[in-house]
Amino acid sequence: MATKNNQSKANDDFTKYFESNFKIKVNNHNLFDQALTHNSYANEKKKPYTYQRLEFLGDAILQKHMSLYFYKNLPKIDEGKLTKERSNAVREETLASVTKQIGLNRFIRLGNGEEASGGREKPSILADVFESTTAAIYLDNEDNNPDEVIKKWLKETLIKYISEPEYLDSIRDYKSELQELLQAENRNDLQYVVKSQKSVENNNIEYIVDVKLDNQTFGEGKGYSKQHAEQEAAKNCLNKLRVK
């Protein structure tokens, strides 16, 4: 009985959060229950479902709607750049950031082990849940013009986020910018050196990378991936070179 009461309260809390923030009615609670259920929780609680099938559908829905969004809003951009815009918008890092920004991660159902290992902050899980929730919204509104409801959902979440400076900065390719600047000056002495890597909270690994020109350090970057740390180092190097 206690488990059922806890489940009912969780559903009520989610419904209140979702309907008040996005003005989208929750009709089928089971769909959203499934959309928020990680396989670790399903295994522990003997649930017959996880969010994975909904994630599959949500990915396709996002591809469709973001393709239409960029096609209509960027009329002078060619297909190659449109593809890049869409890829950046629906990539794991972006969807994970949106999920955290809107507070959806608070409602993900994780097993005890996954929770303890920092699963509520893992970008892969956060991105999956944004996709599965998108699919749940679509299916929950199949008789109520689902594409219009999805447009409303994305306008308040993903599309709002990709208009913010934080996102625009995250998709800049500072390494390419630095490479182009150095090539224009006929320099080929660029190196990225991993200064250190260490385990930090939630089983993440933090990388510290130096960018060197002629064996001198011109920038340092930190990140939970080597690529992210290199981008941060390149950004700091560019800032230093442009001040000179």
C-alpha positions in Angstrom: 0.0 0.0 0.0 2.8 2.4 0.9 4.4 1.8 -2.5 1.2 2.6 -4.3 0.7 5.8 -2.2 4.3 6.9 -3.0 3.7 6.3 -6.7 0.5 8.2 -6.6 2.2 11.2 -4.9 5.0 11.1 -7.4 2.5 11.2 -10.2 0.6 14.0 -8.6 3.8 16.0 -8.0 4.9 15.5 -11.7 1.4 16.5 -13.0 1.4 19.7 -11.0 4.9 20.6 -12.1 4.2 19.8 -15.7 0.8 21.4 -16.2 1.7 24.6 -14.3 5.0 25.1 -16.1 4.1 24.1 -19.7 0.3 24.5 -19.7 0.0 21.0 -21.2 -2.5 18.6 -19.7 -1.5 15.2 -18.5 -4.1 12.7 -19.5 -2.4 9.3 -19.4 -0.2 9.2 -16.3 1.1 5.8 -17.3 2.8 7.2 -20.4 4.7 9.8 -18.3 5.5 7.2 -15.6 7.1 5.1 -18.4 8.9 8.2 -19.8 10.6 8.9 -16.5 11.6 5.3 -15.6 15.2 4.3 -16.1 16.0 0.6 -16.5 17.8 0.5 -13.1 14.6 1.5 -11.4 12.6 -1.0 -13.5 14.9 -3.8 -12.5 14.8 -2.9 -8.8 11.0 -2.4 -8.7 10.1 -5.2 -11.1 8.5 -2.8 -13.5 7.6 -4.2 -17.0 8.7 -1.0 -18.8 11.5 1.6 -19.1 11.7 4.8 -21.1 13.8 3.3 -23.9 11.0 2.7 -26.4 9.6 6.2 -25.9 13.2 7.6 -26.2 13.3 6.0 -29.7 10.1 7.7 -30.7 11.0 11.0 -29.1 14.3 11.1 -31.0 12.4 10.9 -34.3 9.8 13.5 -33.2 12.6 16.0 -32.3 14.4 15.4 -35.6 11.2 16.2 -37.5 10.2 19.3 -35.5 13.7 20.8 -35.2 14.2 20.3 -39.0 11.0 22.2 -39.6 11.9 24.9 -37.1 15.3 25.6 -38.7 14.0 25.3 -42.3 11.3 27.9 -41.6 13.4 30.3 -39.5 16.7 30.2 -41.4 15.5 30.6 -45.1 19.0 31.7 -46.4 20.9 28.8 -44.9 21.9 25.9 -47.1 21.2 22.3 -46.2 24.6 21.6 -44.8 24.4 24.4 -42.3 20.8 23.5 -41.5 21.9 19.9 -40.7 24.6 21.3 -38.4 22.1 23.6 -36.6 19.8 20.6 -36.1 22.6 18.3 -34.9 23.7 20.9 -32.3 20.2 21.4 -31.1 19.4 17.7 -30.5 22.8 16.5 -29.3 23.1 14.9 -25.9 24.8 17.9 -24.3 22.0 20.3 -25.4 19.1 18.1 -24.4 20.8 17.3 -21.0 21.2 21.0 -20.3 17.5 21.7 -21.1 16.3 18.9 -18.9 18.2 20.3 -16.0 17.2 23.9 -16.7 13.5 23.0 -16.6 13.8 20.8 -13.6 12.6 17.6 -15.3 15.5 15.7 -13.9 13.9 15.8 -10.4 11.3 13.4 -11.5 13.5 10.7 -13.1 13.0 7.3 -11.5 16.4 5.7 -10.8 17.5 2.6 -9.0 19.4 3.1 -5.8 22.7 2.2 -7.4 22.3 4.5 -10.3 21.2 7.3 -8.0 24.2 6.8 -5.8 26.5 7.0 -8.8 25.2 10.3 -9.9 22.7 9.1 -12.5 20.5 12.2 -12.0 23.3 14.3 -13.4 24.5 12.0 -16.3 24.0 13.8 -19.6 23.1 10.5 -21.4 20.2 9.9 -19.0 19.0 13.5 -19.0 19.0 13.6 -22.8 17.1 10.3 -23.0 14.4 11.6 -20.7 13.9 14.7 -22.7 13.3 12.5 -25.7 11.1 10.0 -23.9 9.0 12.9 -22.4 8.6 14.4 -25.8 7.2 11.1 -27.1 4.9 10.8 -24.1 3.5 14.2 -24.9 2.9 13.3 -28.5 1.1 10.0 -27.7 -0.9 11.6 -24.9 -2.3 14.1 -27.4 -2.8 11.8 -30.5 -6.5 12.9 -30.6 -5.7 16.6 -30.0 -3.4 17.7 -32.8 -0.2 16.3 -31.3 2.2 18.3 -33.5 0.8 21.5 -32.3 1.3 20.4 -28.7 4.9 19.4 -29.4 5.5 22.8 -30.9 4.2 24.4 -27.7 6.4 22.1 -25.6 9.6 22.8 -27.7 8.9 26.6 -27.7 9.0 26.6 -23.9 12.0 24.3 -23.6 14.5 23.5 -26.3 13.8 26.4 -28.6 14.0 28.8 -25.7 17.3 27.3 -24.6 19.0 27.5 -28.0 18.3 31.2 -28.1 20.4 31.8 -24.9 24.0 33.0 -24.8 25.0 29.9 -22.8 24.0 27.6 -25.7 25.5 29.8 -28.4 28.8 29.8 -26.6 28.6 26.0 -26.1 28.4 25.2 -29.8 31.2 27.5 -30.9 34.2 25.6 -32.2 37.0 27.4 -30.6 39.6 24.9 -31.7 38.8 25.5 -35.4 38.8 29.3 -34.8 42.2 29.1 -33.2 43.6 26.8 -36.0 42.3 29.3 -38.7 43.9 32.2 -36.9 47.3 30.5 -36.6 47.1 29.3 -40.2 46.6 32.9 -41.3 49.8 33.7 -39.5 51.6 30.7 -41.1 52.1 29.1 -37.6 52.0 25.3 -37.1 53.3 25.1 -33.5 49.9 24.4 -31.8 49.7 21.6 -29.2 47.1 20.4 -26.8 48.6 18.7 -23.7 46.7 16.9 -21.0 48.1 18.4 -17.9 46.1 16.1 -15.5 43.0 14.0 -15.2 41.3 13.0 -11.9 38.2 11.4 -10.6 35.7 13.8 -9.1 32.1 13.6 -7.8 29.5 11.4 -9.4 32.2 9.2 -11.0 33.2 11.9 -13.5 36.7 12.5 -14.7 37.9 16.1 -14.9 40.5 16.8 -17.5 42.9 19.8 -17.4 44.4 20.6 -20.8 47.0 23.2 -21.7 47.2 24.7 -25.2 50.8 25.5 -26.2 52.4 27.6 -28.9 56.1 27.2 -29.4 56.1 25.1 -26.2 54.7 28.0 -24.2 51.3 27.7 -22.4 48.8 30.2 -23.8 45.6 28.8 -22.3 44.2 26.2 -19.9 40.9 24.4 -20.0 38.9 22.1 -17.7 36.1 19.8 -18.5 34.5 16.4 -17.9 35.8 15.3 -21.3 39.1 15.8 -23.1 37.3 17.5 -26.0 35.5 19.9 -23.7 38.7 20.8 -21.9 40.5 21.4 -25.2 37.7 23.7 -26.4 38.0 25.7 -23.2 41.7 25.9 -23.5 41.4 27.1 -27.1 38.9 29.7 -26.0 41.2 31.1 -23.4 44.1 31.0 -25.9 42.1 33.0 -28.4 41.2 35.6 -25.8 44.8 36.0 -24.9 46.0 36.3 -28.5 43.3 38.8 -29.4 44.3 41.1 -26.5 47.8 41.3 -27.8 
